[in-house]
Amino acid sequence: MAIVVLVGTLDTKGLEYGWLRERLLGRGVEVIVVDTGVIGAPRTTADVTRAEVARAAGTDLERLRSEGDRGAAVTAMARGAAEVVRDLYARGRLHGVLALGGSGGTSIATRAMRELPLGVPKVMVSSMASGDVAPYVGSSDITMMYSVVDIAGVNRVSAPVLSNAVDAVAGMARGFAAVRPPAVDDDRPLIAASMAGVTTPGVDAARERLTELGYEVLVFHASGAGGRTLESLAEQRLFAGVLDLTLCELADDLLGGILTAGPDRLLAAGRAGLPQVVSPGALDLVKFGPLDTVPERVLDRDVRVHNPSISVVRTTAEECAELGARVAAKLRSATGPTTVCLPLRGLSTLGAPGGPYHDPSVDEALFRAVRDGLRGSAVEVVEVDTHLNDPSFGRAAADLLHRLIVGC
């Protein structure tokens, strides 16, 4: 029988967790309830008590209560919950996790969920899910559901939301328990590739070529979260190599765009010693939100509506020079074989010949900064006389990465 683990604070959400348990049992799955509350009395029965969770965190429940530090208590119970669910999974006693909560409950439960392997069903119903969920999801595969109303009783609004969550996790857990997802072509070396809509043709060509060469390619959307995930997995040395052809997250980081991956983007592969081929794809633009949210300081530029949620703005020569210098500085520290591939005729679909952002003089400021910053380093710079989305560029970048990998 599939087993769903419920992780929650049974002092403040006990009635709701009791409701979830009864409905899960009615759907034919076994339920294990883990109590992560601290102060008030549990309002439903737990299978793993809060005292056990505290001990798993290396502390004592009474100590957490006496200290009266809510932040420290939440942190400790999150750590303990992570230990508990990891142990349950290792013993075959977990086929899915479901939780509900506000900011505190979401922090505790998702900390535990992030400890579980990719593919284990994880569903979080949260009043925080309509905002920035990156701190909760991280690089995991957590499914976030917005609760619409706060988690305070089961009512005509929350009941259908919670019922959907129950149906979802019950179905996923049954499927996971019956046949754990098999590895697909798990004998093929993994390649990480970065991509955005404006670099898709070039990256697709590279992906197809790498597939021909015997690799499995995992593509990460350069959306901020995608870049952070790529960095996290590269740090773990999951990949045989990295094909980083889309760096627009660096432009967003420099200029206050909405899809930044943070200042550590483009560092992990180099630190891990992984072979990597890098291209400054999409550094000809920065991404902001809807058109009416674009900062006034850039409205005098060519602003394009990418979709209703994203507007793009052309980067200037000065900004491109700074971006090129940053790329070079990050790559100079790489401990593995690294090649930079410069597409001399354009960096994106917008920047290709005939496109609205095609400006060779501005692109040259970027290229010059990359060349200057890498001069005298071990990083190879290869110039290709085409634009990034020409299929020949993607294939050339793929072949370069293959040579770096087989040469290691």
C-alpha positions in Angstrom: 0.0 0.0 0.0 1.2 3.5 -0.8 2.2 5.6 2.2 1.7 9.4 2.3 3.5 11.3 5.0 1.9 14.4 6.4 4.2 17.0 7.9 2.7 19.8 9.9 2.3 21.8 13.1 -0.5 20.0 14.8 -1.0 22.7 17.5 -2.2 25.3 15.0 -3.3 23.1 12.0 -4.3 19.9 13.8 -7.9 19.9 12.7 -6.9 20.5 9.1 -4.4 17.7 9.2 -6.9 15.3 10.8 -9.2 16.2 7.8 -6.4 15.4 5.3 -5.7 12.1 7.0 -9.3 10.9 6.9 -9.6 11.7 3.2 -6.3 10.1 2.4 -7.3 6.9 4.2 -10.6 7.0 2.2 -8.5 7.0 -1.0 -6.8 3.8 0.0 -3.4 5.0 1.1 -1.7 4.6 4.5 -0.9 7.8 6.3 2.0 8.8 8.7 1.5 12.1 10.5 4.7 13.9 11.7 4.1 16.7 14.2 6.4 19.7 13.9 4.6 22.0 16.4 6.3 23.3 19.5 4.1 25.3 21.9 0.4 24.4 21.9 -1.1 21.0 22.5 -1.6 18.8 19.4 -5.1 18.9 18.0 -4.9 15.5 16.3 -2.9 12.4 16.8 0.7 12.1 15.5 2.5 9.0 14.5 5.9 10.8 14.9 5.7 13.1 17.9 7.1 16.6 18.1 9.5 15.3 20.8 10.8 12.8 18.3 11.2 15.4 15.7 13.2 17.7 18.1 15.5 14.8 19.0 16.1 14.1 15.3 17.3 17.7 15.1 19.7 17.1 17.9 17.8 19.2 20.5 15.1 18.9 23.1 11.5 20.0 22.8 11.4 21.5 26.3 14.6 23.5 25.5 13.0 24.9 22.4 9.9 25.9 24.5 11.9 27.5 27.3 14.1 29.5 25.0 11.0 31.2 23.5 12.8 31.9 20.2 10.3 31.2 17.4 12.8 31.4 14.6 15.2 29.0 16.3 12.4 26.6 17.0 11.1 26.7 13.4 14.7 26.1 12.1 15.2 23.2 14.5 11.9 21.5 13.7 12.6 21.9 10.0 15.9 20.1 10.5 14.3 17.4 12.5 11.5 16.9 10.0 14.0 16.5 7.3 15.8 13.8 9.2 12.5 12.0 9.9 11.3 12.0 6.3 14.7 10.9 5.0 14.7 8.0 7.4 11.1 7.0 6.5 12.0 7.1 2.8 15.1 5.0 3.4 13.0 2.4 5.2 10.4 2.2 2.3 7.8 4.0 4.5 7.3 7.0 2.3 5.9 7.3 -1.2 4.7 10.9 -1.1 4.6 13.9 1.2 1.7 16.4 1.7 1.8 19.5 3.9 -0.2 22.7 4.4 0.7 25.9 6.1 1.5 29.6 6.2 5.1 30.9 6.1 6.4 28.9 9.1 4.7 25.7 8.2 5.8 26.0 4.6 9.4 26.6 5.6 9.4 23.5 7.9 7.7 21.1 5.4 9.5 22.2 2.3 12.9 21.9 4.1 12.0 18.3 4.7 10.7 17.8 1.1 14.0 19.1 -0.3 15.8 16.3 1.4 14.0 13.7 -0.7 15.2 12.5 -4.1 13.9 13.8 -7.4 10.7 12.0 -8.4 9.4 11.4 -4.9 5.9 13.1 -4.9 5.9 16.3 -2.8 2.8 18.6 -2.6 2.8 21.8 -0.5 -0.5 23.7 -0.1 0.5 27.2 1.1 -0.8 30.7 1.5 2.6 31.8 0.3 2.4 30.0 -3.1 1.1 32.9 -5.1 4.4 34.9 -4.5 8.1 34.1 -4.8 8.3 30.4 -3.9 12.0 30.0 -4.8 13.1 29.9 -1.1 10.8 27.0 -0.5 11.3 25.0 -3.7 15.0 25.5 -4.3 16.2 23.1 -6.9 13.7 20.4 -5.9 10.5 19.2 -7.7 8.0 20.4 -5.1 4.5 21.0 -6.3 3.2 24.2 -4.8 -0.6 24.8 -4.5 -2.0 28.2 -3.5 -4.5 27.8 -0.6 -6.4 30.9 -1.7 -7.5 31.6 1.8 -5.4 31.1 4.9 -5.1 27.7 6.4 -7.6 28.3 9.2 -10.3 25.6 9.2 -11.9 23.7 6.3 -14.5 25.8 4.6 -16.3 26.2 1.2 -13.1 27.7 -0.3 -10.4 25.6 1.2 -12.2 22.3 1.1 -12.0 21.8 -2.7 -8.4 23.1 -2.8 -7.4 20.6 -0.1 -9.4 17.8 -1.8 -7.4 18.4 -5.0 -4.2 18.2 -3.0 -5.3 14.9 -1.5 -6.3 13.4 -4.8 -3.0 14.6 -6.4 -0.7 13.2 -3.7 -2.7 9.9 -3.4 -2.5 9.3 -7.1 1.2 10.2 -7.3 2.1 8.1 -4.3 0.2 5.0 -5.6 2.0 5.3 -8.9 5.4 5.8 -7.2 4.8 2.8 -4.9 3.8 0.6 -7.7 6.6 1.3 -10.1 9.3 3.7 -9.0 10.2 5.8 -12.0 13.0 3.9 -13.8 16.1 5.7 -14.9 16.0 6.5 -18.6 19.2 5.7 -20.5 21.1 6.0 -17.2 24.3 4.8 -18.8 24.6 7.9 -20.9 26.7 10.8 -19.5 24.6 13.8 -18.5 25.1 17.3 -20.0 23.6 20.5 -18.6 22.5 23.1 -21.1 21.1 26.6 -20.5 18.4 27.9 -22.7 15.8 30.7 -23.1 13.2 31.4 -25.8 15.6 33.7 -27.6 18.3 31.0 -27.7 16.2 28.0 -28.4 17.2 27.2 -32.0 20.9 27.3 -31.2 20.6 25.2 -28.1 18.3 22.7 -29.8 20.9 22.2 -32.5 23.5 21.6 -29.8 21.3 19.3 -27.9 20.6 17.2 -31.0 24.3 17.0 -31.8 25.2 15.9 -28.2 22.4 13.3 -28.3 24.0 11.9 -31.5 27.3 11.8 -29.7 25.8 9.6 -26.9 24.9 12.1 -24.2 21.7 12.8 -22.4 21.1 16.6 -22.3 19.2 18.3 -19.4 18.0 21.7 -20.5 17.6 24.4 -17.8 15.5 27.5 -18.5 17.5 30.6 -17.8 14.7 32.0 -15.6 16.6 32.6 -12.4 15.4 29.4 -10.8 16.7 27.4 -13.7 20.2 28.9 -13.5 20.3 28.3 -9.7 19.3 24.7 -10.3 22.0 24.2 -12.9 24.6 25.7 -10.5 23.4 23.5 -7.7 23.6 20.3 -9.7 26.9 21.2 -11.3 28.3 21.7 -7.8 27.3 18.1 -7.0 29.2 17.0 -10.1 26.1 15.4 -11.6 27.2 16.3 -15.1 29.9 15.1 -17.5 30.0 18.6 -18.9 28.1 21.9 -19.1 27.0 23.7 -22.3 26.2 27.2 -21.0 25.0 29.1 -24.1 22.5 31.4 -22.3 23.7 33.9 -19.8 20.8 36.5 -19.7 20.5 35.9 -15.9 23.8 37.7 -15.6 22.3 40.8 -17.3 19.3 40.7 -15.0 21.7 40.5 -12.0 23.6 43.5 -13.2 20.7 45.7 -14.2 17.9 44.7 -11.8 16.0 42.5 -14.1 13.4 40.0 -12.7 15.1 36.7 -13.7 18.4 36.9 -12.0 20.1 33.7 -10.7 22.2 35.7 -8.3 25.9 36.6 -8.2 27.1 33.0 -8.1 25.8 32.2 -11.6 28.5 30.7 -13.9 30.8 29.6 -11.1 29.8 26.1 -10.0 31.0 24.1 -13.1 34.4 25.8 -12.9 34.7 25.1 -9.2 33.8 21.5 -9.7 36.3 21.1 -12.5 33.7 20.2 -15.1 34.4 20.6 -18.8 32.3 23.5 -20.0 31.6 25.5 -23.2 30.2 28.9 -22.5 28.7 31.5 -24.9 27.4 35.0 -24.0 24.0 34.1 -25.4 21.1 36.6 -24.7 23.4 39.1 -23.0 22.1 41.6 -25.6 18.9 42.0 -23.4 17.6 42.3 -19.9 14.2 41.1 -18.7 11.8 43.1 -16.7 8.1 42.5 -15.8 5.0 43.7 -17.7 5.4 46.8 -19.8 3.9 49.1 -17.1 6.6 48.0 -14.6 9.7 48.6 -16.7 11.9 51.2 -14.9 11.8 54.7 -16.2 15.6 54.8 -16.5 15.4 52.4 -19.5 12.2 53.5 -21.2 14.2 55.6 -23.7 15.6 52.3 -25.2 14.0 49.8 -27.5 11.6 48.0 -25.2 9.9 44.9 -26.5 7.0 42.9 -25.1 8.3 39.3 -24.9 5.0 38.1 -23.5 2.4 39.7 -21.1 4.6 39.0 -18.1 8.0 39.9 -19.5 9.4 42.9 -21.3 12.9 43.0 -22.7 15.3 45.9 -23.1 18.5 46.1 -25.2 21.7 46.3 -23.2 24.1 49.2 -24.0 27.8 49.0 -25.0 28.9 50.0 -21.5 26.7 47.3 -19.9 27.9 44.7 -22.4 31.5 45.6 -21.6 30.8 45.1 -17.9 29.0 41.8 -18.6 31.9 40.6 -20.7 34.4 41.5 -17.9 32.2 39.6 -15.4 32.0 36.5 -17.6 35.8 36.5 -18.0 36.5 37.0 -14.3 34.2 34.1 -13.4 35.7 31.8 -16.0 39.4 32.6 -15.2 38.9 30.8 -11.9 37.7 27.6 -13.5 39.6 24.5 -12.5 38.3 22.3 -15.4 38.8 22.7 -19.2 36.8 25.7 -20.4 36.1 27.2 -23.8 34.3 30.4 -24.6 32.5 30.4 -28.0 31.7 33.8 -29.4 28.9 34.1 -32.0 30.1 37.1 -33.9 26.9 37.9 -35.8 24.4 38.0 -32.9 23.5 36.7 -29.4 19.8 35.9 -29.7 16.8 35.8 -32.0 16.4 39.6 -31.4 20.1 40.2 -32.0 20.5 38.2 -35.1 21.0 40.0 -38.5 17.7 41.7 -39.3 16.5 41.6 -35.7 15.7 44.7 -33.7 18.6 44.3 -31.3 21.2 43.5 -34.0 24.1 45.9 -33.3 27.6 44.5 -34.1 29.4 47.5 -32.4 27.6 46.9 -29.1 28.2 43.1 -29.3 31.9 43.9 -30.0 32.2 45.7 -26.7 31.1 42.5 -25.0 33.5 40.3 -27.1 36.4 42.6 -26.5 35.9 42.5 -22.7 35.8 38.7 -22.8 38.9 38.5 -24.9 40.8 41.0 -22.7 39.6 39.4 -19.5 40.7 35.9 -20.5 44.0 36.9 -22.1 46.8 34.9 -20.6 44.4 32.4 -18.9 43.9 28.7 -19.6 40.5 29.4 -21.1 40.3 29.0 -24.9 38.3 31.6 -26.9 36.8 30.4 -30.1 35.1 32.9 -32.5 32.4 31.7 -34.9 31.3 33.9 -37.8 27.6 33.3 -37.4 24.8 34.1 -34.9 24.1 32.0 -31.9 20.9 30.5 -33.3 22.4 29.3 -36.5 22.3 25.5 -36.3 26.0 25.4 -37.3 26.9 27.4 -34.1 25.0 24.9 -31.9 26.7 21.9 -33.5 30.1 23.6 -33.3 29.6 24.3 -29.5 28.5 20.7 -28.9 31.6 19.3 -30.7 33.8 21.6 -28.7 32.3 20.3 -25.4 32.6 16.7 -26.6 36.3 17.2 -27.3 36.8 18.7 -23.8 35.1 15.8 -22.2 36.9 13.0 -24.0 40.2 14.8 -23.5 39.8 14.7 -19.7 
